[in-house]
Amino acid sequence: MQFGGNDQWGNIVTGTELIRRKGGGEAFAFTCPLIKKADGGKFGKTEAGNIWLDATKTSPYQFYQFWLNANDTDAENWIKIFTFLDKNNIDALIAEHKRMLEKSFTKALAKEVTIFVHGEEEHIKAVETTEKLFSNKNSGIETLTVSDLEEIEGIVKSSYSIRKINEVLM
């Protein structure tokens, strides 16, 4: 059985035909619609800025931030695809978001998927690191641990954050 996005139909059919001809076996193809972003780009490993649904390829912090910072349209679609939340729960989160203009459903999306891929402990660490980096208190950055800094290495772009992190390290 070969699985893939519908943009890979030709490759998948070729693979099943190769199996049939060379191995005398029986093979099947299964395709599904591509998961796309609101801007029309593919949600896939070859796209810039995407993450892996594999704990060894994307750090928990980066993974959590990806989902947390999803735009509203993407988050509404992805919470239905990438979580095991039931329809009523998802509908309630989306309705709350539209009423209150809060990012509650992106937090729910980020939490659910991060726990599924990285586990509860790594989710908690990602939230704590996020709070340290983005709190309005100066003490947040000063409390970053070496582990926190390793998580965000190469990710944090703000010159203010980098300057504050350097001050902590000095």
Chimera marker file (.cmm) of the C-alpha trace (Angstrom):
<marker_set name="trace">
<marker id="1" x="0.000" y="0.000" z="0.000" r="1" g="1" b="0" radius="0.5"/>
<marker id="2" x="1.383" y="3.371" z="-0.989" r="1" g="1" b="0" radius="0.5"/>
<marker id="3" x="-0.015" y="6.507" z="0.643" r="1" g="1" b="0" radius="0.5"/>
<marker id="4" x="0.475" y="10.079" z="-0.468" r="1" g="1" b="0" radius="0.5"/>
<marker id="5" x="-0.969" y="13.409" z="-1.413" r="1" g="1" b="0" radius="0.5"/>
<marker id="6" x="-2.992" y="13.604" z="-4.584" r="1" g="1" b="0" radius="0.5"/>
<marker id="7" x="-0.169" y="15.598" z="-6.188" r="1" g="1" b="0" radius="0.5"/>
<marker id="8" x="1.889" y="12.371" z="-6.071" r="1" g="1" b="0" radius="0.5"/>
<marker id="9" x="-0.648" y="10.214" z="-7.910" r="1" g="1" b="0" radius="0.5"/>
<marker id="10" x="1.636" y="9.553" z="-10.901" r="1" g="1" b="0" radius="0.5"/>
<marker id="11" x="4.585" y="8.514" z="-8.710" r="1" g="1" b="0" radius="0.5"/>
<marker id="12" x="2.403" y="6.284" z="-6.565" r="1" g="1" b="0" radius="0.5"/>
<marker id="13" x="0.790" y="4.532" z="-9.541" r="1" g="1" b="0" radius="0.5"/>
<marker id="14" x="4.230" y="4.014" z="-11.084" r="1" g="1" b="0" radius="0.5"/>
<marker id="15" x="5.399" y="2.414" z="-7.827" r="1" g="1" b="0" radius="0.5"/>
<marker id="16" x="2.448" y="0.044" z="-7.656" r="1" g="1" b="0" radius="0.5"/>
<marker id="17" x="2.978" y="-0.908" z="-11.296" r="1" g="1" b="0" radius="0.5"/>
<marker id="18" x="6.671" y="-1.602" z="-10.613" r="1" g="1" b="0" radius="0.5"/>
<marker id="19" x="5.702" y="-3.880" z="-7.725" r="1" g="1" b="0" radius="0.5"/>
<marker id="20" x="3.225" y="-5.708" z="-9.943" r="1" g="1" b="0" radius="0.5"/>
<marker id="21" x="5.654" y="-6.165" z="-12.837" r="1" g="1" b="0" radius="0.5"/>
<marker id="22" x="8.915" y="-6.884" z="-11.004" r="1" g="1" b="0" radius="0.5"/>
<marker id="23" x="7.669" y="-8.735" z="-7.968" r="1" g="1" b="0" radius="0.5"/>
<marker id="24" x="4.506" y="-10.217" z="-9.357" r="1" g="1" b="0" radius="0.5"/>
<marker id="25" x="2.789" y="-8.787" z="-6.315" r="1" g="1" b="0" radius="0.5"/>
<marker id="26" x="-0.316" y="-6.814" z="-5.744" r="1" g="1" b="0" radius="0.5"/>
<marker id="27" x="-0.065" y="-3.194" z="-4.619" r="1" g="1" b="0" radius="0.5"/>
<marker id="28" x="-2.591" y="-0.516" z="-3.901" r="1" g="1" b="0" radius="0.5"/>
<marker id="29" x="-2.527" y="3.269" z="-3.965" r="1" g="1" b="0" radius="0.5"/>
<marker id="30" x="-4.231" y="5.664" z="-1.585" r="1" g="1" b="0" radius="0.5"/>
<marker id="31" x="-4.142" y="9.412" z="-2.045" r="1" g="1" b="0" radius="0.5"/>
<marker id="32" x="-5.739" y="12.228" z="-0.128" r="1" g="1" b="0" radius="0.5"/>
<marker id="33" x="-6.133" y="15.946" z="-0.768" r="1" g="1" b="0" radius="0.5"/>
<marker id="34" x="-3.114" y="18.046" z="0.089" r="1" g="1" b="0" radius="0.5"/>
<marker id="35" x="-3.156" y="19.969" z="3.326" r="1" g="1" b="0" radius="0.5"/>
<marker id="36" x="-2.634" y="23.589" z="2.377" r="1" g="1" b="0" radius="0.5"/>
<marker id="37" x="-2.013" y="26.829" z="4.182" r="1" g="1" b="0" radius="0.5"/>
<marker id="38" x="-4.324" y="29.811" z="3.839" r="1" g="1" b="0" radius="0.5"/>
<marker id="39" x="-1.813" y="31.401" z="1.443" r="1" g="1" b="0" radius="0.5"/>
<marker id="40" x="-2.159" y="28.404" z="-0.907" r="1" g="1" b="0" radius="0.5"/>
<marker id="41" x="1.228" y="26.875" z="-0.048" r="1" g="1" b="0" radius="0.5"/>
<marker id="42" x="1.519" y="23.177" z="0.724" r="1" g="1" b="0" radius="0.5"/>
<marker id="43" x="1.837" y="21.932" z="4.275" r="1" g="1" b="0" radius="0.5"/>
<marker id="44" x="4.740" y="19.638" z="3.611" r="1" g="1" b="0" radius="0.5"/>
<marker id="45" x="8.310" y="18.803" z="4.441" r="1" g="1" b="0" radius="0.5"/>
<marker id="46" x="9.671" y="20.650" z="1.401" r="1" g="1" b="0" radius="0.5"/>
<marker id="47" x="8.032" y="23.956" z="2.277" r="1" g="1" b="0" radius="0.5"/>
<marker id="48" x="9.995" y="26.652" z="4.121" r="1" g="1" b="0" radius="0.5"/>
<marker id="49" x="8.954" y="27.262" z="7.714" r="1" g="1" b="0" radius="0.5"/>
<marker id="50" x="7.190" y="23.948" z="8.186" r="1" g="1" b="0" radius="0.5"/>
<marker id="51" x="7.788" y="21.524" z="10.990" r="1" g="1" b="0" radius="0.5"/>
<marker id="52" x="8.032" y="17.762" z="11.131" r="1" g="1" b="0" radius="0.5"/>
<marker id="53" x="5.445" y="15.576" z="12.821" r="1" g="1" b="0" radius="0.5"/>
<marker id="54" x="8.437" y="13.688" z="14.197" r="1" g="1" b="0" radius="0.5"/>
<marker id="55" x="9.836" y="14.484" z="17.643" r="1" g="1" b="0" radius="0.5"/>
<marker id="56" x="13.426" y="13.952" z="16.490" r="1" g="1" b="0" radius="0.5"/>
<marker id="57" x="13.274" y="16.510" z="13.670" r="1" g="1" b="0" radius="0.5"/>
<marker id="58" x="11.694" y="19.591" z="15.284" r="1" g="1" b="0" radius="0.5"/>
<marker id="59" x="12.400" y="20.805" z="18.823" r="1" g="1" b="0" radius="0.5"/>
<marker id="60" x="9.397" y="20.951" z="21.184" r="1" g="1" b="0" radius="0.5"/>
<marker id="61" x="9.684" y="24.752" z="21.455" r="1" g="1" b="0" radius="0.5"/>
<marker id="62" x="9.822" y="25.294" z="17.687" r="1" g="1" b="0" radius="0.5"/>
<marker id="63" x="7.020" y="22.778" z="17.197" r="1" g="1" b="0" radius="0.5"/>
<marker id="64" x="4.798" y="24.479" z="19.797" r="1" g="1" b="0" radius="0.5"/>
<marker id="65" x="5.498" y="27.927" z="18.354" r="1" g="1" b="0" radius="0.5"/>
<marker id="66" x="4.593" y="26.792" z="14.833" r="1" g="1" b="0" radius="0.5"/>
<marker id="67" x="1.090" y="25.775" z="15.918" r="1" g="1" b="0" radius="0.5"/>
<marker id="68" x="0.661" y="28.685" z="18.346" r="1" g="1" b="0" radius="0.5"/>
<marker id="69" x="1.506" y="31.232" z="15.639" r="1" g="1" b="0" radius="0.5"/>
<marker id="70" x="-0.678" y="29.715" z="12.928" r="1" g="1" b="0" radius="0.5"/>
<marker id="71" x="-2.992" y="32.239" z="11.354" r="1" g="1" b="0" radius="0.5"/>
<marker id="72" x="-6.660" y="31.898" z="12.228" r="1" g="1" b="0" radius="0.5"/>
<marker id="73" x="-7.726" y="30.257" z="8.968" r="1" g="1" b="0" radius="0.5"/>
<marker id="74" x="-4.964" y="27.654" z="9.126" r="1" g="1" b="0" radius="0.5"/>
<marker id="75" x="-5.568" y="26.961" z="12.827" r="1" g="1" b="0" radius="0.5"/>
<marker id="76" x="-9.291" y="26.404" z="12.215" r="1" g="1" b="0" radius="0.5"/>
<marker id="77" x="-8.488" y="23.808" z="9.557" r="1" g="1" b="0" radius="0.5"/>
<marker id="78" x="-5.542" y="22.190" z="11.297" r="1" g="1" b="0" radius="0.5"/>
<marker id="79" x="-7.249" y="21.723" z="14.671" r="1" g="1" b="0" radius="0.5"/>
<marker id="80" x="-9.708" y="19.471" z="12.816" r="1" g="1" b="0" radius="0.5"/>
<marker id="81" x="-6.976" y="17.507" z="11.048" r="1" g="1" b="0" radius="0.5"/>
<marker id="82" x="-4.122" y="17.210" z="13.541" r="1" g="1" b="0" radius="0.5"/>
<marker id="83" x="-5.900" y="16.754" z="16.890" r="1" g="1" b="0" radius="0.5"/>
<marker id="84" x="-8.144" y="14.125" z="18.390" r="1" g="1" b="0" radius="0.5"/>
<marker id="85" x="-10.488" y="16.723" z="19.873" r="1" g="1" b="0" radius="0.5"/>
<marker id="86" x="-14.135" y="15.966" z="19.195" r="1" g="1" b="0" radius="0.5"/>
<marker id="87" x="-16.224" y="18.136" z="16.889" r="1" g="1" b="0" radius="0.5"/>
<marker id="88" x="-18.187" y="19.761" z="19.722" r="1" g="1" b="0" radius="0.5"/>
<marker id="89" x="-14.985" y="20.786" z="21.515" r="1" g="1" b="0" radius="0.5"/>
<marker id="90" x="-13.466" y="22.166" z="18.311" r="1" g="1" b="0" radius="0.5"/>
<marker id="91" x="-16.639" y="24.069" z="17.419" r="1" g="1" b="0" radius="0.5"/>
<marker id="92" x="-16.754" y="25.572" z="20.933" r="1" g="1" b="0" radius="0.5"/>
<marker id="93" x="-13.103" y="26.688" z="20.736" r="1" g="1" b="0" radius="0.5"/>
<marker id="94" x="-13.629" y="28.299" z="17.328" r="1" g="1" b="0" radius="0.5"/>
<marker id="95" x="-16.838" y="30.033" z="18.464" r="1" g="1" b="0" radius="0.5"/>
<marker id="96" x="-15.070" y="31.335" z="21.597" r="1" g="1" b="0" radius="0.5"/>
<marker id="97" x="-12.242" y="32.626" z="19.446" r="1" g="1" b="0" radius="0.5"/>
<marker id="98" x="-14.624" y="34.480" z="17.140" r="1" g="1" b="0" radius="0.5"/>
<marker id="99" x="-16.541" y="35.985" z="20.068" r="1" g="1" b="0" radius="0.5"/>
<marker id="100" x="-13.603" y="37.043" z="22.180" r="1" g="1" b="0" radius="0.5"/>
<marker id="101" x="-10.858" y="37.395" z="19.570" r="1" g="1" b="0" radius="0.5"/>
<marker id="102" x="-8.520" y="35.325" z="21.711" r="1" g="1" b="0" radius="0.5"/>
<marker id="103" x="-6.015" y="32.771" z="20.531" r="1" g="1" b="0" radius="0.5"/>
<marker id="104" x="-7.564" y="30.040" z="22.689" r="1" g="1" b="0" radius="0.5"/>
<marker id="105" x="-7.971" y="27.625" z="19.816" r="1" g="1" b="0" radius="0.5"/>
<marker id="106" x="-4.388" y="28.073" z="18.577" r="1" g="1" b="0" radius="0.5"/>
<marker id="107" x="-3.240" y="27.357" z="22.142" r="1" g="1" b="0" radius="0.5"/>
<marker id="108" x="-5.438" y="24.257" z="22.154" r="1" g="1" b="0" radius="0.5"/>
<marker id="109" x="-4.055" y="23.219" z="18.755" r="1" g="1" b="0" radius="0.5"/>
<marker id="110" x="-0.454" y="23.812" z="19.870" r="1" g="1" b="0" radius="0.5"/>
<marker id="111" x="-1.020" y="21.943" z="23.125" r="1" g="1" b="0" radius="0.5"/>
<marker id="112" x="-2.756" y="18.912" z="21.614" r="1" g="1" b="0" radius="0.5"/>
<marker id="113" x="-0.303" y="18.372" z="18.778" r="1" g="1" b="0" radius="0.5"/>
<marker id="114" x="2.802" y="19.087" z="20.885" r="1" g="1" b="0" radius="0.5"/>
<marker id="115" x="1.692" y="16.607" z="23.551" r="1" g="1" b="0" radius="0.5"/>
<marker id="116" x="0.910" y="14.014" z="20.883" r="1" g="1" b="0" radius="0.5"/>
<marker id="117" x="4.318" y="14.328" z="19.183" r="1" g="1" b="0" radius="0.5"/>
<marker id="118" x="6.645" y="15.378" z="22.040" r="1" g="1" b="0" radius="0.5"/>
<marker id="119" x="4.768" y="14.426" z="25.236" r="1" g="1" b="0" radius="0.5"/>
<marker id="120" x="3.288" y="16.342" z="28.163" r="1" g="1" b="0" radius="0.5"/>
<marker id="121" x="6.629" y="17.226" z="29.795" r="1" g="1" b="0" radius="0.5"/>
<marker id="122" x="8.055" y="18.762" z="26.617" r="1" g="1" b="0" radius="0.5"/>
<marker id="123" x="4.833" y="20.718" z="26.064" r="1" g="1" b="0" radius="0.5"/>
<marker id="124" x="5.121" y="22.192" z="29.558" r="1" g="1" b="0" radius="0.5"/>
<marker id="125" x="8.755" y="23.158" z="28.893" r="1" g="1" b="0" radius="0.5"/>
<marker id="126" x="7.813" y="24.789" z="25.580" r="1" g="1" b="0" radius="0.5"/>
<marker id="127" x="5.094" y="26.839" z="27.299" r="1" g="1" b="0" radius="0.5"/>
<marker id="128" x="7.490" y="27.860" z="30.083" r="1" g="1" b="0" radius="0.5"/>
<marker id="129" x="10.161" y="28.923" z="27.583" r="1" g="1" b="0" radius="0.5"/>
<marker id="130" x="7.557" y="30.886" z="25.628" r="1" g="1" b="0" radius="0.5"/>
<marker id="131" x="6.445" y="32.662" z="28.802" r="1" g="1" b="0" radius="0.5"/>
<marker id="132" x="10.045" y="33.483" z="29.740" r="1" g="1" b="0" radius="0.5"/>
<marker id="133" x="10.797" y="34.902" z="26.301" r="1" g="1" b="0" radius="0.5"/>
<marker id="134" x="7.615" y="36.839" z="25.750" r="1" g="1" b="0" radius="0.5"/>
<marker id="135" x="6.613" y="37.977" z="29.217" r="1" g="1" b="0" radius="0.5"/>
<marker id="136" x="6.503" y="41.716" z="29.820" r="1" g="1" b="0" radius="0.5"/>
<marker id="137" x="8.750" y="41.276" z="32.820" r="1" g="1" b="0" radius="0.5"/>
<marker id="138" x="12.497" y="41.662" z="32.435" r="1" g="1" b="0" radius="0.5"/>
<marker id="139" x="13.000" y="38.703" z="34.759" r="1" g="1" b="0" radius="0.5"/>
<marker id="140" x="11.606" y="36.285" z="32.165" r="1" g="1" b="0" radius="0.5"/>
<marker id="141" x="14.691" y="36.162" z="29.987" r="1" g="1" b="0" radius="0.5"/>
<marker id="142" x="17.028" y="36.106" z="32.977" r="1" g="1" b="0" radius="0.5"/>
<marker id="143" x="15.415" y="32.852" z="34.126" r="1" g="1" b="0" radius="0.5"/>
<marker id="144" x="16.188" y="31.010" z="30.876" r="1" g="1" b="0" radius="0.5"/>
<marker id="145" x="18.185" y="27.859" z="31.519" r="1" g="1" b="0" radius="0.5"/>
<marker id="146" x="20.896" y="26.406" z="29.305" r="1" g="1" b="0" radius="0.5"/>
<marker id="147" x="18.306" y="23.857" z="28.150" r="1" g="1" b="0" radius="0.5"/>
<marker id="148" x="15.901" y="26.685" z="27.239" r="1" g="1" b="0" radius="0.5"/>
<marker id="149" x="18.623" y="28.434" z="25.249" r="1" g="1" b="0" radius="0.5"/>
<marker id="150" x="19.502" y="25.242" z="23.397" r="1" g="1" b="0" radius="0.5"/>
<marker id="151" x="15.831" y="24.832" z="22.443" r="1" g="1" b="0" radius="0.5"/>
<marker id="152" x="15.629" y="28.293" z="20.872" r="1" g="1" b="0" radius="0.5"/>
<marker id="153" x="19.070" y="28.377" z="19.272" r="1" g="1" b="0" radius="0.5"/>
<marker id="154" x="18.720" y="29.583" z="15.698" r="1" g="1" b="0" radius="0.5"/>
<marker id="155" x="15.021" y="30.378" z="16.156" r="1" g="1" b="0" radius="0.5"/>
<marker id="156" x="14.814" y="33.627" z="18.096" r="1" g="1" b="0" radius="0.5"/>
<marker id="157" x="15.372" y="36.504" z="15.698" r="1" g="1" b="0" radius="0.5"/>
<marker id="158" x="14.558" y="39.603" z="17.750" r="1" g="1" b="0" radius="0.5"/>
<marker id="159" x="17.671" y="41.713" z="18.326" r="1" g="1" b="0" radius="0.5"/>
<marker id="160" x="16.257" y="42.715" z="21.722" r="1" g="1" b="0" radius="0.5"/>
<marker id="161" x="15.858" y="39.058" z="22.733" r="1" g="1" b="0" radius="0.5"/>
<marker id="162" x="19.305" y="38.148" z="21.457" r="1" g="1" b="0" radius="0.5"/>
<marker id="163" x="20.863" y="41.100" z="23.312" r="1" g="1" b="0" radius="0.5"/>
<marker id="164" x="19.055" y="40.137" z="26.546" r="1" g="1" b="0" radius="0.5"/>
<marker id="165" x="20.081" y="36.477" z="26.145" r="1" g="1" b="0" radius="0.5"/>
<marker id="166" x="23.698" y="37.530" z="25.606" r="1" g="1" b="0" radius="0.5"/>
<marker id="167" x="23.541" y="39.653" z="28.753" r="1" g="1" b="0" radius="0.5"/>
<marker id="168" x="22.296" y="36.627" z="30.712" r="1" g="1" b="0" radius="0.5"/>
<marker id="169" x="25.106" y="34.484" z="29.361" r="1" g="1" b="0" radius="0.5"/>
<marker id="170" x="27.824" y="37.032" z="30.205" r="1" g="1" b="0" radius="0.5"/>
<link id1="1" id2="2" r="1" g="1" b="0" radius="0.2"/>
<link id1="2" id2="3" r="1" g="1" b="0" radius="0.2"/>
<link id1="3" id2="4" r="1" g="1" b="0" radius="0.2"/>
<link id1="4" id2="5" r="1" g="1" b="0" radius="0.2"/>
<link id1="5" id2="6" r="1" g="1" b="0" radius="0.2"/>
<link id1="6" id2="7" r="1" g="1" b="0" radius="0.2"/>
<link id1="7" id2="8" r="1" g="1" b="0" radius="0.2"/>
<link id1="8" id2="9" r="1" g="1" b="0" radius="0.2"/>
<link id1="9" id2="10" r="1" g="1" b="0" radius="0.2"/>
<link id1="10" id2="11" r="1" g="1" b="0" radius="0.2"/>
<link id1="11" id2="12" r="1" g="1" b="0" radius="0.2"/>
<link id1="12" id2="13" r="1" g="1" b="0" radius="0.2"/>
<link id1="13" id2="14" r="1" g="1" b="0" radius="0.2"/>
<link id1="14" id2="15" r="1" g="1" b="0" radius="0.2"/>
<link id1="15" id2="16" r="1" g="1" b="0" radius="0.2"/>
<link id1="16" id2="17" r="1" g="1" b="0" radius="0.2"/>
<link id1="17" id2="18" r="1" g="1" b="0" radius="0.2"/>
<link id1="18" id2="19" r="1" g="1" b="0" radius="0.2"/>
<link id1="19" id2="20" r="1" g="1" b="0" radius="0.2"/>
<link id1="20" id2="21" r="1" g="1" b="0" radius="0.2"/>
<link id1="21" id2="22" r="1" g="1" b="0" radius="0.2"/>
<link id1="22" id2="23" r="1" g="1" b="0" radius="0.2"/>
<link id1="23" id2="24" r="1" g="1" b="0" radius="0.2"/>
<link id1="24" id2="25" r="1" g="1" b="0" radius="0.2"/>
<link id1="25" id2="26" r="1" g="1" b="0" radius="0.2"/>
<link id1="26" id2="27" r="1" g="1" b="0" radius="0.2"/>
<link id1="27" id2="28" r="1" g="1" b="0" radius="0.2"/>
<link id1="28" id2="29" r="1" g="1" b="0" radius="0.2"/>
<link id1="29" id2="30" r="1" g="1" b="0" radius="0.2"/>
<link id1="30" id2="31" r="1" g="1" b="0" radius="0.2"/>
<link id1="31" id2="32" r="1" g="1" b="0" radius="0.2"/>
<link id1="32" id2="33" r="1" g="1" b="0" radius="0.2"/>
<link id1="33" id2="34" r="1" g="1" b="0" radius="0.2"/>
<link id1="34" id2="35" r="1" g="1" b="0" radius="0.2"/>
<link id1="35" id2="36" r="1" g="1" b="0" radius="0.2"/>
<link id1="36" id2="37" r="1" g="1" b="0" radius="0.2"/>
<link id1="37" id2="38" r="1" g="1" b="0" radius="0.2"/>
<link id1="38" id2="39" r="1" g="1" b="0" radius="0.2"/>
<link id1="39" id2="40" r="1" g="1" b="0" radius="0.2"/>
<link id1="40" id2="41" r="1" g="1" b="0" radius="0.2"/>
<link id1="41" id2="42" r="1" g="1" b="0" radius="0.2"/>
<link id1="42" id2="43" r="1" g="1" b="0" radius="0.2"/>
<link id1="43" id2="44" r="1" g="1" b="0" radius="0.2"/>
<link id1="44" id2="45" r="1" g="1" b="0" radius="0.2"/>
<link id1="45" id2="46" r="1" g="1" b="0" radius="0.2"/>
<link id1="46" id2="47" r="1" g="1" b="0" radius="0.2"/>
<link id1="47" id2="48" r="1" g="1" b="0" radius="0.2"/>
<link id1="48" id2="49" r="1" g="1" b="0" radius="0.2"/>
<link id1="49" id2="50" r="1" g="1" b="0" radius="0.2"/>
<link id1="50" id2="51" r="1" g="1" b="0" radius="0.2"/>
<link id1="51" id2="52" r="1" g="1" b="0" radius="0.2"/>
<link id1="52" id2="53" r="1" g="1" b="0" radius="0.2"/>
<link id1="53" id2="54" r="1" g="1" b="0" radius="0.2"/>
<link id1="54" id2="55" r="1" g="1" b="0" radius="0.2"/>
<link id1="55" id2="56" r="1" g="1" b="0" radius="0.2"/>
<link id1="56" id2="57" r="1" g="1" b="0" radius="0.2"/>
<link id1="57" id2="58" r="1" g="1" b="0" radius="0.2"/>
<link id1="58" id2="59" r="1" g="1" b="0" radius="0.2"/>
<link id1="59" id2="60" r="1" g="1" b="0" radius="0.2"/>
<link id1="60" id2="61" r="1" g="1" b="0" radius="0.2"/>
<link id1="61" id2="62" r="1" g="1" b="0" radius="0.2"/>
<link id1="62" id2="63" r="1" g="1" b="0" radius="0.2"/>
<link id1="63" id2="64" r="1" g="1" b="0" radius="0.2"/>
<link id1="64" id2="65" r="1" g="1" b="0" radius="0.2"/>
<link id1="65" id2="66" r="1" g="1" b="0" radius="0.2"/>
<link id1="66" id2="67" r="1" g="1" b="0" radius="0.2"/>
<link id1="67" id2="68" r="1" g="1" b="0" radius="0.2"/>
<link id1="68" id2="69" r="1" g="1" b="0" radius="0.2"/>
<link id1="69" id2="70" r="1" g="1" b="0" radius="0.2"/>
<link id1="70" id2="71" r="1" g="1" b="0" radius="0.2"/>
<link id1="71" id2="72" r="1" g="1" b="0" radius="0.2"/>
<link id1="72" id2="73" r="1" g="1" b="0" radius="0.2"/>
<link id1="73" id2="74" r="1" g="1" b="0" radius="0.2"/>
<link id1="74" id2="75" r="1" g="1" b="0" radius="0.2"/>
<link id1="75" id2="76" r="1" g="1" b="0" radius="0.2"/>
<link id1="76" id2="77" r="1" g="1" b="0" radius="0.2"/>
<link id1="77" id2="78" r="1" g="1" b="0" radius="0.2"/>
<link id1="78" id2="79" r="1" g="1" b="0" radius="0.2"/>
<link id1="79" id2="80" r="1" g="1" b="0" radius="0.2"/>
<link id1="80" id2="81" r="1" g="1" b="0" radius="0.2"/>
<link id1="81" id2="82" r="1" g="1" b="0" radius="0.2"/>
<link id1="82" id2="83" r="1" g="1" b="0" radius="0.2"/>
<link id1="83" id2="84" r="1" g="1" b="0" radius="0.2"/>
<link id1="84" id2="85" r="1" g="1" b="0" radius="0.2"/>
<link id1="85" id2="86" r="1" g="1" b="0" radius="0.2"/>
<link id1="86" id2="87" r="1" g="1" b="0" radius="0.2"/>
<link id1="87" id2="88" r="1" g="1" b="0" radius="0.2"/>
<link id1="88" id2="89" r="1" g="1" b="0" radius="0.2"/>
<link id1="89" id2="90" r="1" g="1" b="0" radius="0.2"/>
<link id1="90" id2="91" r="1" g="1" b="0" radius="0.2"/>
<link id1="91" id2="92" r="1" g="1" b="0" radius="0.2"/>
<link id1="92" id2="93" r="1" g="1" b="0" radius="0.2"/>
<link id1="93" id2="94" r="1" g="1" b="0" radius="0.2"/>
<link id1="94" id2="95" r="1" g="1" b="0" radius="0.2"/>
<link id1="95" id2="96" r="1" g="1" b="0" radius="0.2"/>
<link id1="96" id2="97" r="1" g="1" b="0" radius="0.2"/>
<link id1="97" id2="98" r="1" g="1" b="0" radius="0.2"/>
<link id1="98" id2="99" r="1" g="1" b="0" radius="0.2"/>
<link id1="99" id2="100" r="1" g="1" b="0" radius="0.2"/>
<link id1="100" id2="101" r="1" g="1" b="0" radius="0.2"/>
<link id1="101" id2="102" r="1" g="1" b="0" radius="0.2"/>
<link id1="102" id2="103" r="1" g="1" b="0" radius="0.2"/>
<link id1="103" id2="104" r="1" g="1" b="0" radius="0.2"/>
<link id1="104" id2="105" r="1" g="1" b="0" radius="0.2"/>
<link id1="105" id2="106" r="1" g="1" b="0" radius="0.2"/>
<link id1="106" id2="107" r="1" g="1" b="0" radius="0.2"/>
<link id1="107" id2="108" r="1" g="1" b="0" radius="0.2"/>
<link id1="108" id2="109" r="1" g="1" b="0" radius="0.2"/>
<link id1="109" id2="110" r="1" g="1" b="0" radius="0.2"/>
<link id1="110" id2="111" r="1" g="1" b="0" radius="0.2"/>
<link id1="111" id2="112" r="1" g="1" b="0" radius="0.2"/>
<link id1="112" id2="113" r="1" g="1" b="0" radius="0.2"/>
<link id1="113" id2="114" r="1" g="1" b="0" radius="0.2"/>
<link id1="114" id2="115" r="1" g="1" b="0" radius="0.2"/>
<link id1="115" id2="116" r="1" g="1" b="0" radius="0.2"/>
<link id1="116" id2="117" r="1" g="1" b="0" radius="0.2"/>
<link id1="117" id2="118" r="1" g="1" b="0" radius="0.2"/>
<link id1="118" id2="119" r="1" g="1" b="0" radius="0.2"/>
<link id1="119" id2="120" r="1" g="1" b="0" radius="0.2"/>
<link id1="120" id2="121" r="1" g="1" b="0" radius="0.2"/>
<link id1="121" id2="122" r="1" g="1" b="0" radius="0.2"/>
<link id1="122" id2="123" r="1" g="1" b="0" radius="0.2"/>
<link id1="123" id2="124" r="1" g="1" b="0" radius="0.2"/>
<link id1="124" id2="125" r="1" g="1" b="0" radius="0.2"/>
<link id1="125" id2="126" r="1" g="1" b="0" radius="0.2"/>
<link id1="126" id2="127" r="1" g="1" b="0" radius="0.2"/>
<link id1="127" id2="128" r="1" g="1" b="0" radius="0.2"/>
<link id1="128" id2="129" r="1" g="1" b="0" radius="0.2"/>
<link id1="129" id2="130" r="1" g="1" b="0" radius="0.2"/>
<link id1="130" id2="131" r="1" g="1" b="0" radius="0.2"/>
<link id1="131" id2="132" r="1" g="1" b="0" radius="0.2"/>
<link id1="132" id2="133" r="1" g="1" b="0" radius="0.2"/>
<link id1="133" id2="134" r="1" g="1" b="0" radius="0.2"/>
<link id1="134" id2="135" r="1" g="1" b="0" radius="0.2"/>
<link id1="135" id2="136" r="1" g="1" b="0" radius="0.2"/>
<link id1="136" id2="137" r="1" g="1" b="0" radius="0.2"/>
<link id1="137" id2="138" r="1" g="1" b="0" radius="0.2"/>
<link id1="138" id2="139" r="1" g="1" b="0" radius="0.2"/>
<link id1="139" id2="140" r="1" g="1" b="0" radius="0.2"/>
<link id1="140" id2="141" r="1" g="1" b="0" radius="0.2"/>
<link id1="141" id2="142" r="1" g="1" b="0" radius="0.2"/>
<link id1="142" id2="143" r="1" g="1" b="0" radius="0.2"/>
<link id1="143" id2="144" r="1" g="1" b="0" radius="0.2"/>
<link id1="144" id2="145" r="1" g="1" b="0" radius="0.2"/>
<link id1="145" id2="146" r="1" g="1" b="0" radius="0.2"/>
<link id1="146" id2="147" r="1" g="1" b="0" radius="0.2"/>
<link id1="147" id2="148" r="1" g="1" b="0" radius="0.2"/>
<link id1="148" id2="149" r="1" g="1" b="0" radius="0.2"/>
<link id1="149" id2="150" r="1" g="1" b="0" radius="0.2"/>
<link id1="150" id2="151" r="1" g="1" b="0" radius="0.2"/>
<link id1="151" id2="152" r="1" g="1" b="0" radius="0.2"/>
<link id1="152" id2="153" r="1" g="1" b="0" radius="0.2"/>
<link id1="153" id2="154" r="1" g="1" b="0" radius="0.2"/>
<link id1="154" id2="155" r="1" g="1" b="0" radius="0.2"/>
<link id1="155" id2="156" r="1" g="1" b="0" radius="0.2"/>
<link id1="156" id2="157" r="1" g="1" b="0" radius="0.2"/>
<link id1="157" id2="158" r="1" g="1" b="0" radius="0.2"/>
<link id1="158" id2="159" r="1" g="1" b="0" radius="0.2"/>
<link id1="159" id2="160" r="1" g="1" b="0" radius="0.2"/>
<link id1="160" id2="161" r="1" g="1" b="0" radius="0.2"/>
<link id1="161" id2="162" r="1" g="1" b="0" radius="0.2"/>
<link id1="162" id2="163" r="1" g="1" b="0" radius="0.2"/>
<link id1="163" id2="164" r="1" g="1" b="0" radius="0.2"/>
<link id1="164" id2="165" r="1" g="1" b="0" radius="0.2"/>
<link id1="165" id2="166" r="1" g="1" b="0" radius="0.2"/>
<link id1="166" id2="167" r="1" g="1" b="0" radius="0.2"/>
<link id1="167" id2="168" r="1" g="1" b="0" radius="0.2"/>
<link id1="168" id2="169" r="1" g="1" b="0" radius="0.2"/>
<link id1="169" id2="170" r="1" g="1" b="0" radius="0.2"/>
</marker_set>
